[in-house]
Amino acid sequence: MTTTRSLFPVIMAGGSGTRFWPLSRHLFPKQLLRIGGEHTLIQQTMQRVLGCAPASNVLISTNAAQADLIRTQLVDWKEDLANGFLLEPEGRNTAPAIALAAIEVLARDPNGLMLVVPADHVVTGQRDFGAAVQLASQLASKGYLVTFGIKPIRPETGYGYIKPNGKSLLGKRGKLRGYVVQKFVEKPNARKAAQYLKAGNYFWNSGMFIWRAATIMEEIGLHQPAIKASMDRIRKLRTEGASKQQIDEVYRRIAPVSIDNGVMERSSKAAVVPVRFKWSDVGSWGSLDEVAEKNRGGNVVTGRVIDIDSTQSIVYADRRVVATIGLQDMVVVDTPDATLVCPKSRAQDVKKIVDILKQQQAPEHLEHLTVQRPWGSYTVLEEGPGFKVKRVTVNPGGRLSLQMHHQRSEHWVVIAGTPRVTREQEVFDLQVGESTAIPVKTRHRLENPGQETVHIIEVQNGPYLGEDDIVRFKDDYGRTASS
Amino acid sequence: MTTTRSLFPVIMAGGSGTRFWPLSRHLFPKQLLRIGGEHTLIQQTMQRVLGCAPASNVLISTNAAQADLIRTQLVDWKEDLANGFLLEPEGRNTAPAIALAAIEVLARDPNGLMLVVPADHVVTGQRDFGAAVQLASQLASKGYLVTFGIKPIRPETGYGYIKPNGKSLLGKRGKLRGYVVQKFVEKPNARKAAQYLKAGNYFWNSGMFIWRAATIMEEIGLHQPAIKASMDRIRKLRTEGASKQQIDEVYRRIAPVSIDNGVMERSSKAAVVPVRFKWSDVGSWGSLDEVAEKNRGGNVVTGRVIDIDSTQSIVYADRRVVATIGLQDMVVVDTPDATLVCPKSRAQDVKKIVDILKQQQAPEHLEHLTVQRPWGSYTVLEEGPGFKVKRVTVNPGGRLSLQMHHQRSEHWVVIAGTPRVTREQEVFDLQVGESTAIPVKTRHRLENPGQETVHIIEVQNGPYLGEDDIVRFKDDYGRTASS
């Protein structure tokens, strides 16, 4: 299929990533994981929408905490996405985020169509996806709010359902048909879900939409006038050159509401295109079954796993060896700082584990031991009273901020590459096997002017070793104010 | 009870530790683990036998690879055990090891009694143990080979059984009785095991024995004349002042045989004392149930475990958080470099996992990331091409060998304590936060002259980083020849 200049993909990438813990973390949500393919889910999503629209049309709806990691994963489209990031100052569910994207699309093209897609779903069948987008675009151009309906394959109680009005054919393309929506059904109980599955004319609400930006703004104005008013206010503040803080404050005051509850279920313009591509929202460890390759025993196995006799299980190993014997329908996920073991049937309860960790203020709910940064990454190898040991990786051309710590000294030993070190007035390069010491309160900088990735072992000493003991003087990534 | 000058406890400590993998390793067997108490199994065993005999009578039958670790765990009895270690040059099963111990006991006391106990069993009831030893000693003094019989509590198929001749009462003490053995029964099938349990006059063979050293040597001479001949040869070589190598060679040529098969089952002098203490050989993860404390759900839980709804399971966490949901009769063991997950009913198959790791020459079957040394320990934090990062701990007064590496340089950063460093001709102390570099081929030594434990982070660089790249010039622990 061809790409369309007037189609603006909006990738919804604000997920919090509790259900794939411990592989996902609050600051490393599911969309950043490699699931069902060699690319991460957001990379797969980007590639998918590029079949329908040019890269410079793509908008990424996310928040500041996740933007850096997403930029790193979508670095192949760095220039195209330079102005494509829409950062929510705070999560307000999907309706306000979509309204914000609609403003942006309208500013670029008053006739623009929006293709709204979650960043963390798996879709199989690029051709079928393109065809559905084509047909839905036609209906959207006529003023419909079009959803993609997924044919149920099990009596799922976790999704909303859509019933088309079979007598209201709006358009067709090949075997695809578009209809007016007769009704939306909230998450049903098991009995109803079984009925819908049997009936054959109920479809899962996939959370993917196409509409004209102008139409969705009108409908938001009709059904969620407060959001419309906030958007008008934000537009006005922007033209007046107001501060980011002022604008963010307006957004923060919006009451959270989803686009489904807030608009789609209330609108008379809702339409549905039952699609033919395979889809999964990979909503829990158990659902990995739908998208991942299995071995002979029906197990989904990743990493250094030694198994005897297990069946229908999911076993994920990272750095460690994981040995499993005689498991059945189990999930085992082993990461450098946390391990999960549960039956597939209880995988939804991982949320509860994350809640407990959050209450305990345990770092394991927040981020991984390896933390991605714009210049590379670091991994905490060990920490204890008065010391912390990290492996720091600096990409070619990467440069940490010129910085200083009040409470800790650092020692760096080079294990790969040729880093350049700034220490107060001195600037010098280090070779593999060489080291240097950075005393407390000394301005310093680490950079990689070479072609090879730099790896150093950093040993920190001091009474306080928090990441927030940092004074940034200069930074390539605009982080001199905060971390 | 009183201790007896003529009783020589022989602690059999040569186990290979596959069944408690990944907590036990080939070089860190089960006897070194804390199970069913705050002390390790070999420490519990030592304390138990000290109720019956003086510490200087205790003999430890083990091998060179394990002796250092056992010495470290039994450091409270360092002087008493100075001559108490009997090192097998190679495992030859229990009969030759017991014969070697018998020679030693005969040399110390021609009328000496031997109390043979495995180092890795759990016994509850010191008073009942002492009483059983008293009665068994009486019978042993009369020339019997006395075993301790355990009353079966389940139809176990993994143990041998002993049937006393009820008409042959040899002695009594309180409620305890001693009998001539009517027959030994090899590991039975499930039907037979159930019969024995019901019959009530069959007892488990616990692997604990008492006899006169002279009696067991006579019986070995009768039923295993080759072993007796080898022992005579070893005694002769010793009096001639032969080299350790020559003596070891004689031992190596002995065919392996167990004392049960080789002597007890053939001897007319076998006797049994059915005992009243609680006993477990903690032969697998599942058997932890018998000796460990359980929480409300019936789970045995160690470390930072977050659990929802699990029952009758064993969950062991080390440095990491382990989250478990809805487990039933499962075993989850998480160590720094290996994780095991299996149903309790399959815990015996851990052996197979260890075999696979051994075939793969994977380090995880051999030892832990933390390796105990006579001077302290080290932990591998990370390793990769050309580098290795360790945390090295040196006990107060501990001193590594004066050494040199051909292929690696090292950097040391102090994170606790005040180490003294020798580097060629220089000798200097380092403070916390200070560092030093040890270039390739430089003689160096690390020691802890202070009262506080020293911790350093060591970063190694070089093309080859094996532990065997070490030339030892001086060593406090007699290791200048090998590692």
Interface residues (C-beta under 8 A of the other chain):
Chain A: W21 P22 I306 I308 D309 A317 R320 V321 V322 A323 T324 I325 G326 L327 M330 V332 D334 P336 D337 A338 T339 L340 V341 C342 P343 S345 R346 D349 V350 K352 I353 I356 L357 A362 E364 T379 L381 E382 G384 P385 G386 F387 V389 R391 S409 H411 V413 V414 I415 A416 V432 G433 S435 A437 H455 I457 V459 N461 G462
Chain B: W21 P22 I306 I308 D309 A317 R320 V321 V322 A323 T324 I325 G326 L327 M330 V332 D334 P336 D337 A338 T339 L340 V341 C342 P343 S345 R346 D349 V350 K352 I353 I356 L357 A362 E364 T379 L381 E382 G384 P385 G386 F387 V389 R391 S409 H411 V413 V414 I415 A416 V432 G433 S435 A437 H455 I457 V459 N461 G462
